[in-house]
Amino acid sequence: MKVLQGTVALLHIMMLSCCKATYPNSPDSDPPDKWASMSTRFTQHCSPFGISMFAQGFSKEKFYHACNVMAQYLDNDQDGCADDINVVKTMRLNQAGMGMAASASKPYYEDYADGFRGQDLYADETQPSCSGSSDTSDCRDAALEEILHLITSSGVSLYYSNNFGECYRGVNNRSEIQKQMDIARGGHFTSVPTSYPDGAVYTYDDKTCDYACMVTEMFYWGVTSLLGGQDEQRDNISDEWKVPNASELQSKLPGFYSLLQNGGTSMVLLSAQGVLPGTGQSIGATGTYNPSSQICNNGCGLDGSGCGDLGNENDEGDQCADTPTPPSPPTSSAPITSPVANPTPPPSPPPTSSAPITSPVTNPNPTPPSGEDLNGEEACEEKRYTQSACLAIGINNNCCDWNDNQCWSAIGQDVCEMSPTFSTQEPAAFPVASPSECVDSELSMVINNKFSAYAIYPIANRNHRTCEWARKNKENRCRKSGVAAHCPQTCGECDAYQCSDSERMFITAWKKKMKSCEFVGANPGKVVLRCNKKGVTSTCRSTCGYCE
């Protein structure tokens, strides 16, 4: 009987060991109980050092590669223990993780569990064969970028805020990396300037990216350039980053070069011994991360033991909550060598009302004002063209593209040569439904952060939810700040919010940017154009005159 019991116990131990995650070849694991609901949509999960990575639509090869990228970033010396336990503990406290889907067309933000701060990554941009320093001019692996963004923004920058802080706290309270960024950009710009000064080597021009986002992006450029991950991308990235290797980084940004290797962390990745995951392997990081042990006796282990507790699932606070509102970007700026004492103040409050929104029309006969040639953005965007009109703009019909039922510039801000036969016609506006109806917003809201009305933030690292998400757990989710105003019908708050604006930042349906209803109403001359955009009237009901 004792022999039988011993055999059963041994079998039980063997069964447990066979199903335990091991790296690099079997990283699969069950999610934490608090996030188990995500498994309905995201059927793949791993958690190197306790950092959850949910995926759906990933091949096994790409999923394992992503899991091992995270593991090797955090355990760059490959001893099975996280190099810097404080970074991992901070990430877990902030409930940071990866939400990975097949493509950006369906990110499934609404299926994120409460409190989960997800960084997105998509299977169609994950390329194990050209990861690490094996990139080519035609192939790059986005997993390196997006996973590093999560680590730096939710871990390194928060714990080592004096050196690597990303949150904007005013020009006189900049972290060391922010000071280096201002040097790289040729001036202190809280948003994208009209043009960068001559000599700037970091010229990021995405206007959805605020100051903190700019730091996140530069952190990635710096680490990957230092470790050989951008050499073959020079021509592809020169409009944004002009120091793609270690020698040029040291020559042109010596302070940043030194900071990345001597910034006071214990991360081997951020040292002279750092290496990028995935280099030289067709299977990416699954072929480069080979820890000497699966167990860490005196630190943070691959299975999450010793890595600290997960934060409170009901904590909806912003990681930069005590950050002051950044001032408006200057139209031009000279390079700075010392802190600016008096940054431009925030813009004035938006108007409290605007003309009502009435009926829809398209604008089939587009033309530039006064018959002058415009740049591509001025000629193509926010005009409510039909598809045929959009694609006919320009002498050679080459100024605009049609995408997501919207007209976009195909030539950026280059001049669009126009035919002299066009005539001007202004667009009118439209309601989303009868004013007697109480409607939810059609757009996703930003749920885990509180924003200035005028700040424009990157989509990365933020959580987005639809009113369908609120409907699944109305009792709890409608209590969250701003949700009832965004979803009055779902939350049964029509008396209070039927004719009110959403109080949340929302994700536009056209370029997937974060905007606010204050932004929609800030320029009286553009209210009608903005309210005509898909979903805006159902979101900004007061600003767009929905009930008038």
MOQUIRA-V336323 format. One record per residue. N is the residue number from 1. BURIAL is b if it has 16 or more other ideal C-beta (glycine too) atoms within 10 Angstrom, else e. D_FIRST is the distance of its C-alpha to the first C-alpha in Angstrom with 1 decimal. Layout:
n=N burial=BURIAL d_first=D_FIRST
n=N burial=BURIAL d_first=D_FIRST
This chain:
n=1 burial=e d_first=0.0
n=2 burial=e d_first=3.8
n=3 burial=e d_first=5.4
n=4 burial=e d_first=5.0
n=5 burial=e d_first=6.2
n=6 burial=e d_first=8.5
n=7 burial=e d_first=9.8
n=8 burial=e d_first=10.6
n=9 burial=e d_first=12.3
n=10 burial=e d_first=14.1
n=11 burial=e d_first=15.3
n=12 burial=e d_first=16.5
n=13 burial=e d_first=18.4
n=14 burial=e d_first=19.8
n=15 burial=e d_first=21.0
n=16 burial=e d_first=22.7
n=17 burial=e d_first=24.4
n=18 burial=e d_first=25.6
n=19 burial=e d_first=27.3
n=20 burial=e d_first=28.9
n=21 burial=b d_first=32.6
n=22 burial=e d_first=33.7
n=23 burial=b d_first=37.4
n=24 burial=b d_first=39.5
n=25 burial=e d_first=37.8
n=26 burial=e d_first=35.4
n=27 burial=b d_first=36.8
n=28 burial=b d_first=35.9
n=29 burial=b d_first=34.4
n=30 burial=e d_first=34.3
n=31 burial=b d_first=37.4
n=32 burial=b d_first=37.4
n=33 burial=e d_first=36.8
n=34 burial=b d_first=40.5
n=35 burial=b d_first=41.6
n=36 burial=e d_first=39.1
n=37 burial=b d_first=42.0
n=38 burial=b d_first=43.6
n=39 burial=b d_first=40.9
n=40 burial=e d_first=42.5
n=41 burial=e d_first=45.5
n=42 burial=b d_first=44.2
n=43 burial=e d_first=41.2
n=44 burial=b d_first=40.8
n=45 burial=b d_first=39.8
n=46 burial=b d_first=39.1
n=47 burial=b d_first=39.5
n=48 burial=b d_first=40.3
n=49 burial=b d_first=40.4
n=50 burial=b d_first=39.9
n=51 burial=b d_first=43.1
n=52 burial=b d_first=42.4
n=53 burial=b d_first=44.0
n=54 burial=b d_first=44.1
n=55 burial=b d_first=45.5
n=56 burial=b d_first=46.4
n=57 burial=b d_first=48.2
n=58 burial=b d_first=47.4
n=59 burial=e d_first=46.4
n=60 burial=e d_first=43.1
n=61 burial=e d_first=45.3
n=62 burial=b d_first=47.5
n=63 burial=b d_first=44.8
n=64 burial=b d_first=42.9
n=65 burial=b d_first=46.2
n=66 burial=b d_first=47.0
n=67 burial=b d_first=43.6
n=68 burial=b d_first=44.2
n=69 burial=b d_first=47.8
n=70 burial=b d_first=46.7
n=71 burial=b d_first=44.1
n=72 burial=b d_first=46.6
n=73 burial=b d_first=49.3
n=74 burial=b d_first=47.2
n=75 burial=b d_first=45.6
n=76 burial=b d_first=48.6
n=77 burial=b d_first=47.5
n=78 burial=b d_first=44.1
n=79 burial=e d_first=41.9
n=80 burial=b d_first=39.5
n=81 burial=b d_first=41.1
n=82 burial=b d_first=43.9
n=83 burial=b d_first=47.2
n=84 burial=b d_first=48.6
n=85 burial=b d_first=46.1
n=86 burial=b d_first=49.0
n=87 burial=b d_first=50.0
n=88 burial=b d_first=46.5
n=89 burial=b d_first=46.1
n=90 burial=b d_first=49.6
n=91 burial=b d_first=48.7
n=92 burial=b d_first=45.6
n=93 burial=b d_first=47.6
n=94 burial=b d_first=50.1
n=95 burial=b d_first=47.5
n=96 burial=b d_first=48.8
n=97 burial=b d_first=47.3
n=98 burial=b d_first=48.3
n=99 burial=b d_first=49.1
n=100 burial=b d_first=49.5
n=101 burial=b d_first=50.9
n=102 burial=b d_first=52.3
n=103 burial=e d_first=55.9
n=104 burial=e d_first=58.1
n=105 burial=e d_first=59.3
n=106 burial=e d_first=56.1
n=107 burial=b d_first=54.6
n=108 burial=b d_first=52.8
n=109 burial=b d_first=53.6
n=110 burial=b d_first=53.2
n=111 burial=b d_first=49.5
n=112 burial=b d_first=49.0
n=113 burial=b d_first=47.0
n=114 burial=b d_first=48.9
n=115 burial=b d_first=49.5
n=116 burial=b d_first=48.5
n=117 burial=b d_first=51.3
n=118 burial=b d_first=51.2
n=119 burial=b d_first=53.0
n=120 burial=b d_first=53.6
n=121 burial=b d_first=53.3
n=122 burial=b d_first=53.8
n=123 burial=b d_first=52.4
n=124 burial=e d_first=55.8
n=125 burial=e d_first=56.8
n=126 burial=b d_first=53.7
n=127 burial=b d_first=54.4
n=128 burial=b d_first=51.9
n=129 burial=e d_first=54.1
n=130 burial=b d_first=56.9
n=131 burial=b d_first=55.0
n=132 burial=b d_first=55.6
n=133 burial=b d_first=58.7
n=134 burial=b d_first=58.6
n=135 burial=b d_first=60.7
n=136 burial=e d_first=63.7
n=137 burial=e d_first=66.9
n=138 burial=e d_first=65.4
n=139 burial=e d_first=61.7
n=140 burial=b d_first=60.1
n=141 burial=b d_first=56.7
n=142 burial=b d_first=56.8
n=143 burial=b d_first=53.2
n=144 burial=b d_first=54.5
n=145 burial=b d_first=57.0
n=146 burial=b d_first=55.2
n=147 burial=b d_first=52.0
n=148 burial=b d_first=54.2
n=149 burial=b d_first=56.2
n=150 burial=b d_first=53.2
n=151 burial=b d_first=52.3
n=152 burial=b d_first=55.8
n=153 burial=b d_first=56.8
n=154 burial=b d_first=53.7
n=155 burial=b d_first=52.6
n=156 burial=b d_first=55.1
n=157 burial=b d_first=58.3
n=158 burial=b d_first=56.9
n=159 burial=b d_first=55.4
n=160 burial=b d_first=58.1
n=161 burial=e d_first=60.9
n=162 burial=e d_first=63.7
n=163 burial=b d_first=63.4
n=164 burial=b d_first=61.8
n=165 burial=b d_first=62.4
n=166 burial=b d_first=63.2
n=167 burial=b d_first=64.3
n=168 burial=b d_first=68.0
n=169 burial=b d_first=69.2
n=170 burial=e d_first=72.9
n=171 burial=b d_first=74.9
n=172 burial=e d_first=75.1
n=173 burial=e d_first=71.3
n=174 burial=b d_first=70.2
n=175 burial=b d_first=67.1
n=176 burial=b d_first=67.7
n=177 burial=b d_first=66.5
n=178 burial=b d_first=68.9
n=179 burial=b d_first=71.7
n=180 burial=b d_first=70.9
n=181 burial=b d_first=70.8
n=182 burial=b d_first=74.3
n=183 burial=b d_first=75.5
n=184 burial=b d_first=74.0
n=185 burial=b d_first=75.6
n=186 burial=b d_first=78.9
n=187 burial=b d_first=79.0
n=188 burial=b d_first=77.1
n=189 burial=b d_first=76.5
n=190 burial=b d_first=74.2
n=191 burial=b d_first=74.3
n=192 burial=b d_first=75.5
n=193 burial=b d_first=79.2
n=194 burial=e d_first=81.9
n=195 burial=e d_first=81.9
n=196 burial=b d_first=80.4
n=197 burial=b d_first=82.8
n=198 burial=e d_first=83.7
n=199 burial=e d_first=81.3
n=200 burial=b d_first=78.2
n=201 burial=b d_first=75.1
n=202 burial=b d_first=72.8
n=203 burial=b d_first=74.4
n=204 burial=b d_first=71.8
n=205 burial=e d_first=73.6
n=206 burial=e d_first=71.0
n=207 burial=e d_first=72.6
n=208 burial=b d_first=69.4
n=209 burial=b d_first=68.1
n=210 burial=b d_first=68.9
n=211 burial=b d_first=69.2
n=212 burial=b d_first=65.5
n=213 burial=b d_first=64.7
n=214 burial=b d_first=67.2
n=215 burial=b d_first=65.3
n=216 burial=b d_first=62.0
n=217 burial=b d_first=63.7
n=218 burial=b d_first=65.4
n=219 burial=b d_first=62.2
n=220 burial=b d_first=60.8
n=221 burial=b d_first=64.0
n=222 burial=b d_first=64.1
n=223 burial=b d_first=60.5
n=224 burial=b d_first=60.5
n=225 burial=b d_first=64.0
n=226 burial=b d_first=63.2
n=227 burial=b d_first=60.1
n=228 burial=b d_first=61.9
n=229 burial=b d_first=60.8
n=230 burial=b d_first=64.3
n=231 burial=b d_first=66.5
n=232 burial=b d_first=66.7
n=233 burial=b d_first=67.3
n=234 burial=e d_first=70.6
n=235 burial=e d_first=72.8
n=236 burial=e d_first=70.3
n=237 burial=e d_first=70.0
n=238 burial=e d_first=73.4
n=239 burial=e d_first=74.6
n=240 burial=e d_first=71.9
n=241 burial=b d_first=70.9
n=242 burial=b d_first=73.2
n=243 burial=b d_first=71.2
n=244 burial=b d_first=68.4
n=245 burial=b d_first=67.5
n=246 burial=b d_first=67.0
n=247 burial=e d_first=70.4
n=248 burial=b d_first=72.3
n=249 burial=b d_first=70.0
n=250 burial=e d_first=70.9
n=251 burial=e d_first=74.5
n=252 burial=e d_first=75.2
n=253 burial=b d_first=72.6
n=254 burial=e d_first=71.9
n=255 burial=e d_first=70.8
n=256 burial=b d_first=68.1
n=257 burial=b d_first=67.1
n=258 burial=e d_first=66.5
n=259 burial=b d_first=64.8
n=260 burial=b d_first=62.2
n=261 burial=e d_first=61.1
n=262 burial=e d_first=61.8
n=263 burial=b d_first=61.1
n=264 burial=e d_first=58.9
n=265 burial=b d_first=55.5
n=266 burial=e d_first=52.5
n=267 burial=b d_first=52.1
n=268 burial=b d_first=52.4
n=269 burial=b d_first=53.8
n=270 burial=b d_first=56.7
n=271 burial=b d_first=57.6
n=272 burial=e d_first=59.3
n=273 burial=e d_first=55.9
n=274 burial=b d_first=55.1
n=275 burial=b d_first=54.3
n=276 burial=b d_first=54.1
n=277 burial=b d_first=51.0
n=278 burial=b d_first=51.2
n=279 burial=b d_first=54.0
n=280 burial=e d_first=54.3
n=281 burial=b d_first=51.3
n=282 burial=e d_first=51.6
n=283 burial=b d_first=48.3
n=284 burial=b d_first=49.7
n=285 burial=b d_first=47.5
n=286 burial=b d_first=44.4
n=287 burial=b d_first=45.9
n=288 burial=b d_first=47.2
n=289 burial=b d_first=44.5
n=290 burial=e d_first=41.8
n=291 burial=b d_first=40.4
n=292 burial=e d_first=39.2
n=293 burial=e d_first=36.1
n=294 burial=e d_first=34.4
n=295 burial=e d_first=33.7
n=296 burial=b d_first=36.4
n=297 burial=e d_first=35.4
n=298 burial=e d_first=38.7
n=299 burial=b d_first=40.4
n=300 burial=b d_first=40.2
n=301 burial=b d_first=37.6
n=302 burial=b d_first=37.5
n=303 burial=b d_first=34.8
n=304 burial=b d_first=37.2
n=305 burial=e d_first=35.5
n=306 burial=b d_first=38.2
n=307 burial=b d_first=40.8
n=308 burial=b d_first=41.9
n=309 burial=e d_first=41.8
n=310 burial=b d_first=43.2
n=311 burial=b d_first=46.5
n=312 burial=e d_first=47.2
n=313 burial=e d_first=47.1
n=314 burial=e d_first=50.2
n=315 burial=e d_first=52.2
n=316 burial=b d_first=55.1
n=317 burial=e d_first=57.2
n=318 burial=e d_first=59.1
n=319 burial=b d_first=58.1
n=320 burial=b d_first=61.9
n=321 burial=e d_first=62.6
n=322 burial=e d_first=65.0
n=323 burial=b d_first=66.9
n=324 burial=e d_first=70.6
n=325 burial=e d_first=72.1
n=326 burial=b d_first=73.4
n=327 burial=b d_first=77.1
n=328 burial=e d_first=78.6
n=329 burial=b d_first=78.9
n=330 burial=b d_first=82.3
n=331 burial=e d_first=84.4
n=332 burial=e d_first=85.0
n=333 burial=b d_first=84.3
n=334 burial=e d_first=85.4
n=335 burial=e d_first=82.9
n=336 burial=b d_first=81.9
n=337 burial=e d_first=81.6
n=338 burial=e d_first=81.0
n=339 burial=e d_first=79.3
n=340 burial=b d_first=81.2
n=341 burial=e d_first=82.1
n=342 burial=e d_first=82.8
n=343 burial=b d_first=80.7
n=344 burial=e d_first=82.0
n=345 burial=e d_first=81.0
n=346 burial=e d_first=78.9
n=347 burial=e d_first=80.8
n=348 burial=e d_first=82.5
n=349 burial=e d_first=80.6
n=350 burial=b d_first=80.7
n=351 burial=e d_first=83.1
n=352 burial=e d_first=81.8
n=353 burial=e d_first=83.0
n=354 burial=b d_first=84.1
n=355 burial=e d_first=85.8
n=356 burial=e d_first=83.8
n=357 burial=b d_first=82.1
n=358 burial=e d_first=83.8
n=359 burial=e d_first=83.5
n=360 burial=e d_first=82.2
n=361 burial=e d_first=84.2
n=362 burial=e d_first=83.6
n=363 burial=b d_first=85.9
n=364 burial=e d_first=86.9
n=365 burial=e d_first=89.9
n=366 burial=b d_first=88.6
n=367 burial=b d_first=91.0
n=368 burial=b d_first=91.4
n=369 burial=e d_first=93.7
n=370 burial=e d_first=97.3
n=371 burial=e d_first=96.7
n=372 burial=e d_first=95.2
n=373 burial=e d_first=92.3
n=374 burial=b d_first=89.0
n=375 burial=b d_first=85.9
n=376 burial=b d_first=83.0
n=377 burial=b d_first=81.2
n=378 burial=b d_first=84.4
n=379 burial=b d_first=85.4
n=380 burial=b d_first=82.1
n=381 burial=b d_first=79.9
n=382 burial=b d_first=80.0
n=383 burial=b d_first=82.8
n=384 burial=b d_first=80.9
n=385 burial=b d_first=82.1
n=386 burial=e d_first=81.2
n=387 burial=e d_first=79.4
n=388 burial=e d_first=82.5
n=389 burial=b d_first=84.6
n=390 burial=b d_first=82.0
n=391 burial=b d_first=81.9
n=392 burial=b d_first=85.7
n=393 burial=b d_first=86.4
n=394 burial=b d_first=88.3
n=395 burial=e d_first=91.0
n=396 burial=e d_first=88.4
n=397 burial=e d_first=85.9
n=398 burial=e d_first=83.5
n=399 burial=b d_first=83.2
n=400 burial=b d_first=80.3
n=401 burial=e d_first=76.9
n=402 burial=b d_first=75.4
n=403 burial=e d_first=71.7
n=404 burial=e d_first=69.7
n=405 burial=e d_first=72.8
n=406 burial=b d_first=74.7
n=407 burial=b d_first=77.4
n=408 burial=b d_first=76.7
n=409 burial=b d_first=78.7
n=410 burial=b d_first=78.2
n=411 burial=b d_first=80.2
n=412 burial=e d_first=79.0
n=413 burial=e d_first=82.1
n=414 burial=e d_first=84.3
n=415 burial=e d_first=87.6
n=416 burial=b d_first=87.5
n=417 burial=e d_first=90.9
n=418 burial=b d_first=91.9
n=419 burial=e d_first=94.2
n=420 burial=e d_first=97.4
n=421 burial=e d_first=97.2
n=422 burial=b d_first=94.3
n=423 burial=e d_first=95.1
n=424 burial=e d_first=93.3
n=425 burial=e d_first=91.5
n=426 burial=e d_first=89.4
n=427 burial=b d_first=86.1
n=428 burial=e d_first=85.7
n=429 burial=b d_first=82.6
n=430 burial=b d_first=80.2
n=431 burial=b d_first=78.0
n=432 burial=b d_first=74.4
n=433 burial=e d_first=74.7
n=434 burial=e d_first=77.0
n=435 burial=b d_first=77.5
n=436 burial=e d_first=76.6
n=437 burial=e d_first=72.9
n=438 burial=b d_first=70.3
n=439 burial=b d_first=68.5
n=440 burial=b d_first=65.6
n=441 burial=b d_first=66.2
n=442 burial=b d_first=65.5
n=443 burial=b d_first=64.6
n=444 burial=b d_first=61.5
n=445 burial=b d_first=61.7
n=446 burial=b d_first=60.5
n=447 burial=b d_first=58.0
n=448 burial=b d_first=56.6
n=449 burial=b d_first=59.9
n=450 burial=e d_first=63.2
n=451 burial=b d_first=66.2
n=452 burial=b d_first=69.9
n=453 burial=b d_first=71.8
n=454 burial=b d_first=73.7
n=455 burial=b d_first=71.1
n=456 burial=b d_first=69.8
n=457 burial=b d_first=66.2
n=458 burial=b d_first=64.1
n=459 burial=b d_first=61.6
n=460 burial=b d_first=59.0
n=461 burial=b d_first=56.5
n=462 burial=b d_first=57.5
n=463 burial=b d_first=55.6
n=464 burial=b d_first=57.4
n=465 burial=b d_first=56.8
n=466 burial=b d_first=58.5
n=467 burial=b d_first=59.1
n=468 burial=e d_first=56.4
n=469 burial=b d_first=54.0
n=470 burial=b d_first=55.5
n=471 burial=b d_first=55.2
n=472 burial=e d_first=51.4
n=473 burial=e d_first=51.1
n=474 burial=e d_first=54.5
n=475 burial=e d_first=53.7
n=476 burial=e d_first=52.5
n=477 burial=b d_first=54.3
n=478 burial=b d_first=57.7
n=479 burial=e d_first=57.7
n=480 burial=b d_first=57.6
n=481 burial=e d_first=61.0
n=482 burial=b d_first=63.3
n=483 burial=b d_first=61.0
n=484 burial=b d_first=62.9
n=485 burial=b d_first=66.2
n=486 burial=b d_first=64.9
n=487 burial=b d_first=63.2
n=488 burial=b d_first=65.3
n=489 burial=b d_first=64.7
n=490 burial=b d_first=60.9
n=491 burial=b d_first=60.9
n=492 burial=e d_first=63.3
n=493 burial=b d_first=65.9
n=494 burial=e d_first=68.8
n=495 burial=e d_first=71.2
n=496 burial=e d_first=70.6
n=497 burial=b d_first=70.2
n=498 burial=b d_first=71.7
n=499 burial=e d_first=74.7
n=500 burial=b d_first=73.2
n=501 burial=b d_first=72.1
n=502 burial=b d_first=68.4
n=503 burial=b d_first=67.6
n=504 burial=b d_first=65.2
n=505 burial=b d_first=65.9
n=506 burial=b d_first=65.3
n=507 burial=b d_first=64.8
n=508 burial=b d_first=67.8
n=509 burial=b d_first=67.4
n=510 burial=b d_first=69.8
n=511 burial=e d_first=69.0
n=512 burial=e d_first=65.7
n=513 burial=b d_first=67.3
n=514 burial=b d_first=66.7
n=515 burial=b d_first=69.7
n=516 burial=b d_first=70.6
n=517 burial=b d_first=73.0
n=518 burial=b d_first=75.1
n=519 burial=b d_first=75.5
n=520 burial=b d_first=76.5
n=521 burial=b d_first=79.3
n=522 burial=b d_first=80.4
n=523 burial=e d_first=83.1
n=524 burial=e d_first=85.2
n=525 burial=e d_first=86.5
n=526 burial=e d_first=83.1
n=527 burial=b d_first=81.5
n=528 burial=b d_first=82.4
n=529 burial=b d_first=81.1
n=530 burial=b d_first=77.8
n=531 burial=b d_first=77.3
n=532 burial=b d_first=77.9
n=533 burial=b d_first=74.7
n=534 burial=e d_first=71.8
n=535 burial=b d_first=70.0
n=536 burial=b d_first=72.1
n=537 burial=b d_first=74.1
n=538 burial=b d_first=70.9
n=539 burial=b d_first=69.7
n=540 burial=b d_first=73.0
n=541 burial=b d_first=74.4
n=542 burial=b d_first=76.9
n=543 burial=b d_first=78.1
n=544 burial=b d_first=78.5
n=545 burial=b d_first=80.3
n=546 burial=b d_first=77.8
n=547 burial=e d_first=79.0
n=548 burial=e d_first=82.7
